[in-house]
Each structure stands twice: as C-alpha cells, then as structure tokens.
Amino acid sequence: MTRVSELKDAALRAYRAMCTARAFDTKVSALYKAGKIFGGVFLGRGHEAIAACEAVFLEKGRDVYNPFIREMSGRCAWGDDAVLESARSYFGSALGCMGGKDGNVHWGQPLQGVPAPVSHLGAMVGVVAGMMLAKRFRGEKGCVGVACIGDGTTSVGAAHEACNLIAVQKLPVVVVVSNNLFAYSTPNAQEFACASLCDRGRGYGMAAHECDGTDFLQTLATMQRAIAAARADEGPQWVVATTLRMCGHGEHDDASYIPDSLRRAYADRDPLAVARRQLIEKGWLSEQQDEELNAHIRDGVQRAVAQAQREPVPDPQSLDWNSVSWKPVRT
C-alpha cells in the first residue's frame, strides 16, 4: 500500500469515527434532555478531529490509549464496540465492560490497553506512563502510549510530574493537549502566561507539534507524524491541537462564558464539516457515499442504544467488584 493510499484509508476511518461520535452525542444529548439519562452527559463536539486522528494510528491490543470525556471519536477509531459500550455505561448495563458500575464516560478496558479514566485528568498521564514502563520491563517494543489532556490539565501538578517522568525515561508516549480555549469556564489568558502550550512540552524535553484541531487533514498529518516518531523510539512527543468546544463543559452547562464573537468565529469551522469538504475535494469521498455512511451510522447508534436500554442492571449483592480484570458474562 502506498503512502497516499495509507493516508486515504486512515482519513476515511477517522472520518467514520467522527461521524459515529457526533451521531452518538446527538442521541445521548436528546436522551439526557428527555430525562432518560441521569448524572452527567459530556459531548465531544468540536473535538472529533483531534480524537479520531490520534486514535486511528494506534493498534488495539498493542498500544495504550487514554481517552477522556471528549474523545468519543477516538474510542470509535480505536474499537468497533465503542458505541455499545458507551451506551451501556450511560444506562448502567450489567453486560458492559464496567459491569454497570460507572454510569458515565469513565469506562475503560485495561486488559486491551485502555485504562478506565478518573475525573482528575492529570492523574491519568501517570497511569499511561506506568503502563508504558511495564511494557518496557516486559521487553515489548514498537508500542506507543497516547495520553489525552486539556489546556487546563497542563497546569496540574500530577500531569507535570508524569510528563517529567515520561521525558526523563524517554518513554514512547504522545501527550495530546486539546486546547479548547477554556478549562471548564476559565479562559486561556487566566490559565497560563506562555505564548504557546508547545513551550511547556519543549520545557520537559519533548518534541513539540502544533496544529489547528478543526483542520482535519492538518490534524491527521500531525498525529501521524508524532505517533510514528514515538513508535520509532525517537522519544516522547507533545502535540497541541487548538479547537473550541461547540457545547458546554457538559449538557448541564450552557457555556454562557464563551463570547459570542468567538462562537461566530468558529461557526464555519465544525471539524465534521471541514473534514467532509476536504475529503470530497480530494476525491476520497462522494456526497452520496457520505449520505449513505451517515444513514448507516445513525441506524447503528439507534440499535446500540436500544440494546443497552434493554439490558439488565447489576445486582450489587452478587457483583464482582474487581474493575481491573473483571469481565462480564455475555448473554
């Protein structure tokens, strides 16, 4: 396969993951507003290109991937069961990989390389570092770990310590910083004083990359370059991808702190619309193919959500509470 055909294949797989994530987000948002989902619902609108492009170059079962609340498209690019498992998590299905113990977006499959994240994003960078150290101790080579954080997390002490360890140990880790301009409601200007968050990566001693996270093909090329460098044992990589959250921090948040001028500036930079336009311009996707793809995706999301809603909830009296290696009994 030529480099062009490889990039085309990665682009189409990433785009499919993006469309799947958006369809799922749309569905769970509606269910939350209808009172069918309890707790929090966190969407990845505006982050789809970043997440899909980072995960599409990873190998399930070999690499380590640490997605978080806005990486649904990354989960979809990583594995085909992402929609069903996410639906199971939201509805507390006992058949899900978390056994119904999460009820949110913190599900994971550690034995397959995806740790179950916690709400403190900074802590998860150290988990990825530890998993990659374990692989080194076992003599595994050519594997990569991707740790996903946000602009706010770059100021967290746990993340700083872990990034320093990654750099000192020269671990094959790619730290992806999704800078959506707000740490919840705190704007960049009140988060850090450096000109670019790339400066922080360089400060650790990592190779730094920067891209417009709303530009699909630019983001794809940047992630490909960074992950390939880490896989080739060229040391840890630091990627800063800038975008804007096209929603609140969660569905409970109206995002009133985002200025209207900024919203208008991003109105025509929806990552899905950009990706669709770029793929059609390159001749890698037709309008008919796009329509058929999205119709198929919406049907699949509908069926997965319906299945999760029908599945049983866990029995706390008989539940195995081992979240690391526990596997549900499939019916």
C-alpha positions as CSV (number, residue, x, y, z in Angstrom):
1,M,0.0,0.0,0.0
2,T,1.4,3.4,-1.0
3,R,1.7,6.3,1.4
4,V,-1.1,8.1,-0.3
5,S,-3.5,5.1,-0.1
6,E,-2.5,4.6,3.6
7,L,-3.3,8.2,4.4
8,K,-6.6,7.9,2.5
9,D,-7.5,4.8,4.5
10,A,-6.7,6.5,7.8
11,A,-8.6,9.6,6.8
12,L,-11.7,7.6,5.9
13,R,-11.6,5.5,9.1
14,A,-11.1,8.7,11.1
15,Y,-14.0,10.4,9.4
16,R,-16.2,7.5,10.0
17,A,-15.3,7.6,13.7
18,M,-16.0,11.3,13.8
19,C,-19.5,10.9,12.2
20,T,-20.2,8.0,14.6
21,A,-19.2,10.1,17.7
22,R,-21.4,13.0,16.5
23,A,-24.4,10.8,15.9
24,F,-23.9,9.2,19.4
25,D,-23.5,12.6,21.0
26,T,-26.7,13.8,19.4
27,K,-28.6,10.8,20.6
28,V,-27.4,10.9,24.2
29,S,-27.9,14.6,24.4
30,A,-31.6,14.2,23.4
31,L,-32.0,11.3,25.9
32,Y,-30.5,13.4,28.7
33,K,-32.8,16.3,28.0
34,A,-35.7,13.9,28.0
35,G,-34.8,12.7,31.4
36,K,-33.7,9.2,30.2
37,I,-30.0,9.5,31.3
38,F,-29.1,10.5,34.8
39,G,-25.9,12.1,36.0
40,G,-23.7,13.9,33.5
41,V,-23.5,13.8,29.7
42,F,-20.3,15.1,28.2
43,L,-20.0,15.7,24.5
44,G,-17.1,15.9,22.1
45,R,-18.5,18.4,19.6
46,G,-15.5,20.4,18.3
47,H,-13.0,17.7,19.4
48,E,-13.9,15.0,16.9
49,A,-10.9,15.5,14.5
50,I,-8.4,15.6,17.3
51,A,-9.6,12.4,19.0
52,A,-10.2,10.4,15.8
53,C,-6.8,11.4,14.2
54,E,-4.9,10.4,17.3
55,A,-6.5,7.0,17.7
56,V,-6.6,6.0,14.1
57,F,-2.9,5.4,14.1
58,L,-2.9,3.2,17.2
59,E,-3.2,-0.6,17.4
60,K,-5.7,-2.2,19.7
61,G,-4.1,-4.8,21.9
62,R,-0.6,-3.4,21.4
63,D,-0.7,0.3,22.2
64,V,-2.1,2.2,25.2
65,Y,-4.8,4.8,24.7
66,N,-6.1,7.1,27.4
67,P,-9.2,8.8,26.1
68,F,-11.3,11.1,28.2
69,I,-14.7,12.9,28.2
70,R,-14.3,14.4,24.7
71,E,-12.6,11.6,22.9
72,M,-15.7,9.6,21.8
73,S,-14.5,9.7,18.2
74,G,-11.1,8.4,19.4
75,R,-12.9,5.5,21.1
76,C,-14.7,4.8,17.9
77,A,-11.5,4.8,15.9
78,W,-9.9,2.5,18.5
79,G,-12.5,-0.2,18.6
80,D,-15.8,-1.1,17.0
81,D,-17.6,-1.7,20.3
82,A,-17.3,2.0,21.5
83,V,-20.9,3.0,20.8
84,L,-22.4,0.0,22.5
85,E,-20.0,0.2,25.5
86,S,-20.7,3.9,25.9
87,A,-24.4,3.3,25.8
88,R,-24.1,0.5,28.3
89,S,-22.1,2.8,30.6
90,Y,-24.7,5.6,30.4
91,F,-27.6,3.2,31.1
92,G,-25.8,1.1,33.7
93,S,-25.9,-2.2,31.9
94,A,-24.5,-5.2,33.8
95,L,-23.2,-6.5,30.5
96,G,-20.9,-3.6,29.8
97,C,-17.2,-3.8,30.3
98,M,-17.6,-1.8,33.6
99,G,-20.4,-4.1,34.8
100,G,-22.8,-1.1,35.2
101,K,-20.6,0.5,37.9
102,D,-19.8,3.7,36.0
103,G,-22.9,5.3,34.5
104,N,-20.9,7.9,32.7
105,V,-17.9,8.3,30.3
106,H,-15.2,6.9,32.5
107,W,-15.3,3.3,31.2
108,G,-12.2,1.5,30.1
109,Q,-10.8,-1.9,29.1
110,P,-7.4,-2.0,30.8
111,L,-6.5,-5.5,29.5
112,Q,-6.9,-4.1,26.0
113,G,-4.8,-1.0,26.7
114,V,-7.5,1.5,27.6
115,P,-7.4,2.4,31.3
116,A,-10.6,3.5,32.9
117,P,-10.1,7.2,33.5
118,V,-10.9,9.3,36.6
119,S,-12.2,12.8,36.7
120,H,-8.8,14.2,37.6
121,L,-7.2,14.2,34.1
122,G,-3.7,15.0,35.4
123,A,-3.6,11.7,37.3
124,M,-4.1,9.6,34.1
125,V,-0.9,10.8,32.5
126,G,1.0,8.9,35.2
127,V,-1.1,5.8,34.5
128,V,-0.1,5.9,30.9
129,A,3.5,6.3,31.9
130,G,3.3,3.4,34.2
131,M,1.7,1.2,31.6
132,M,4.4,2.0,29.1
133,L,7.1,1.4,31.7
134,A,5.5,-2.0,32.3
135,K,5.7,-2.8,28.6
136,R,9.4,-1.8,28.6
137,F,10.1,-4.1,31.5
138,R,8.4,-6.9,29.6
139,G,10.6,-6.2,26.6
140,E,7.7,-5.1,24.3
141,K,8.9,-2.9,21.5
142,G,7.3,-0.7,18.9
143,C,4.3,0.2,21.1
144,V,3.0,3.7,21.8
145,G,1.0,5.3,24.5
146,V,-1.3,8.3,24.0
147,A,-2.3,10.4,27.0
148,C,-5.1,12.9,26.3
149,I,-5.3,16.0,28.4
150,G,-6.7,19.5,28.0
151,D,-5.3,23.0,28.3
152,G,-6.3,23.2,31.9
153,T,-4.6,19.9,32.8
154,T,-1.2,21.3,31.7
155,S,-1.3,23.3,35.0
156,V,-2.0,20.3,37.2
157,G,0.8,19.1,39.4
158,A,0.2,15.4,38.7
159,A,0.4,16.0,35.0
160,H,3.7,17.9,35.4
161,E,5.3,15.1,37.4
162,A,4.2,12.5,35.0
163,C,5.3,14.4,31.9
164,N,8.7,15.0,33.5
165,L,9.0,11.2,34.2
166,I,8.0,10.4,30.6
167,A,10.7,12.8,29.3
168,V,13.4,11.6,31.6
169,Q,12.7,7.9,30.9
170,K,12.3,8.7,27.1
171,L,9.0,6.7,27.1
172,P,7.2,6.3,23.7
173,V,4.3,8.4,24.8
174,V,2.4,11.1,22.9
175,V,0.8,13.7,25.1
176,V,-2.1,15.2,23.2
177,V,-3.2,18.6,24.6
178,S,-6.6,19.5,23.3
179,N,-6.7,23.3,23.8
180,N,-10.4,24.3,23.5
181,L,-9.5,27.7,25.0
182,F,-11.4,27.1,28.2
183,A,-10.6,25.0,31.3
184,Y,-14.3,24.5,32.0
185,S,-15.0,28.2,32.1
186,T,-11.5,29.6,32.7
187,P,-10.1,31.2,29.5
188,N,-6.5,30.6,28.4
189,A,-5.4,34.1,29.4
190,Q,-6.1,33.1,33.1
191,E,-4.6,29.6,32.8
192,F,-1.0,30.2,31.6
193,A,1.3,33.0,30.6
194,C,3.5,31.3,27.9
195,A,2.9,32.3,24.3
196,S,2.1,28.7,23.3
197,L,1.4,25.5,25.2
198,C,4.1,24.0,23.0
199,D,6.6,25.8,25.2
200,R,5.6,23.5,28.1
201,G,6.3,20.4,26.1
202,R,9.7,21.7,25.0
203,G,10.4,22.5,28.6
204,Y,10.0,18.9,29.5
205,G,12.4,18.0,26.7
206,M,9.7,16.6,24.4
207,A,9.4,17.1,20.6
208,A,6.6,19.6,20.2
209,H,4.0,19.7,17.4
210,E,1.1,22.1,16.9
211,C,-2.0,22.1,14.7
212,D,-5.4,23.6,14.1
213,G,-7.6,20.9,15.6
214,T,-10.5,22.0,13.4
215,D,-8.5,21.3,10.2
216,F,-9.0,17.6,9.6
217,L,-6.2,16.8,7.2
218,Q,-3.7,19.0,9.1
219,T,-4.6,17.3,12.4
220,L,-4.3,13.9,10.7
221,A,-0.8,14.6,9.4
222,T,0.3,16.0,12.7
223,M,-0.9,13.0,14.7
224,Q,0.6,10.6,12.2
225,R,4.0,12.3,12.4
226,A,4.0,12.4,16.2
227,I,2.9,8.8,16.8
228,A,5.3,7.5,14.1
229,A,8.2,9.3,15.9
230,A,7.3,7.8,19.2
231,R,6.9,4.3,17.7
232,A,10.3,4.7,16.1
233,D,11.8,5.3,19.5
234,E,12.5,8.9,18.9
235,G,11.4,9.9,22.3
236,P,8.2,11.3,23.8
237,Q,6.1,13.7,21.7
238,W,3.9,16.7,22.8
239,V,1.0,17.7,20.5
240,V,-1.1,20.8,21.0
241,A,-4.3,20.9,18.9
242,T,-6.4,24.0,19.2
243,T,-10.2,24.0,18.8
244,L,-13.3,25.3,20.5
245,R,-15.8,23.2,22.5
246,M,-19.0,23.5,20.5
247,C,-21.1,22.9,23.6
248,G,-20.9,23.4,27.4
249,H,-18.5,21.5,29.6
250,G,-21.4,19.1,30.0
251,E,-25.0,19.2,29.0
252,H,-25.8,20.8,32.3
253,D,-23.7,23.8,31.3
254,D,-25.0,26.5,28.9
255,A,-21.4,27.8,28.1
256,S,-22.6,31.4,28.6
257,Y,-19.0,32.3,29.4
258,I,-17.9,31.8,25.8
259,P,-18.1,35.2,24.0
260,D,-20.5,35.4,21.1
261,S,-17.7,36.8,18.9
262,L,-15.7,33.6,19.5
263,R,-18.7,31.4,18.7
264,R,-19.2,33.3,15.4
265,A,-15.5,32.9,14.5
266,Y,-15.8,29.1,14.9
267,A,-19.2,28.8,13.2
268,D,-17.8,27.6,9.9
269,R,-15.0,25.5,11.5
270,D,-17.0,22.5,12.6
271,P,-14.5,19.7,12.3
272,L,-17.0,17.4,10.6
273,A,-18.0,19.9,8.0
274,V,-14.3,20.7,7.4
275,A,-13.4,17.0,7.1
276,R,-16.3,16.3,4.7
277,R,-15.3,19.2,2.5
278,Q,-11.7,18.2,2.4
279,L,-12.4,14.6,1.7
280,I,-14.8,15.4,-1.2
281,E,-12.3,17.9,-2.6
282,K,-9.6,15.2,-2.7
283,G,-11.9,12.8,-4.3
284,W,-11.8,10.3,-1.4
285,L,-15.5,10.7,-0.6
286,S,-18.6,11.5,-2.7
287,E,-21.7,13.2,-1.4
288,Q,-23.7,10.1,-2.0
289,Q,-21.2,8.0,-0.1
290,D,-21.3,10.5,2.8
291,E,-25.1,10.3,2.9
292,E,-25.1,6.5,2.9
293,L,-22.4,6.4,5.5
294,N,-24.2,8.7,8.0
295,A,-27.5,6.9,7.5
296,H,-25.9,3.6,8.3
297,I,-24.2,5.2,11.3
298,R,-27.4,6.7,12.7
299,D,-29.1,3.3,12.4
300,G,-26.3,1.6,14.2
301,V,-26.3,4.1,17.0
302,Q,-30.1,3.8,17.4
303,R,-29.8,0.0,17.6
304,A,-26.9,0.1,20.1
305,V,-28.7,2.5,22.4
306,A,-31.9,0.4,22.2
307,Q,-30.0,-2.7,23.1
308,A,-28.3,-1.1,26.1
309,Q,-31.6,0.1,27.4
310,R,-33.0,-3.4,27.3
311,E,-30.1,-5.0,29.2
312,P,-30.2,-5.8,32.9
313,V,-28.7,-3.5,35.6
314,P,-26.2,-5.1,38.1
315,D,-27.2,-6.8,41.2
316,P,-25.0,-5.2,44.0
317,Q,-25.3,-8.3,46.2
318,S,-23.6,-10.7,43.6
319,L,-21.5,-8.3,41.6
320,D,-17.8,-8.9,41.2
321,W,-16.2,-5.5,42.1
322,N,-12.8,-6.1,40.5
323,S,-12.7,-3.4,37.9
324,V,-9.2,-4.2,36.6
325,S,-9.6,-7.7,35.3
326,W,-13.3,-8.4,35.7
327,K,-15.1,-9.5,32.5
328,P,-18.9,-9.6,32.3
329,V,-20.8,-12.7,31.3
330,R,-22.2,-12.2,27.8
331,T,-25.7,-13.3,27.1
